[in-house]
């Protein structure tokens, strides 16, 4: 979706909300903008290294069964 189309939809729907809802939406947008700069994308080279390491790990048998992983997740 283009930026123009997004803006058009936003401009269409925003007035349908109360001032309180509009303020909540604005706070949500501000919150998103504060989080994104902290998230950094990894480089393609780093991604490929991590992918190669994962494939090597899987081929060497260092894996975990799905049901065992679900049990681990419950401990988090």
Secondary structure, DSSP 8 states (H G I E B T S, - for coil): --HHHHHHHHHHHHTTS-HHHHHHHHHHHHHHHHHHTT-----HHHHHHHHHHHHHHHHTT----HHHHHHHHHT-
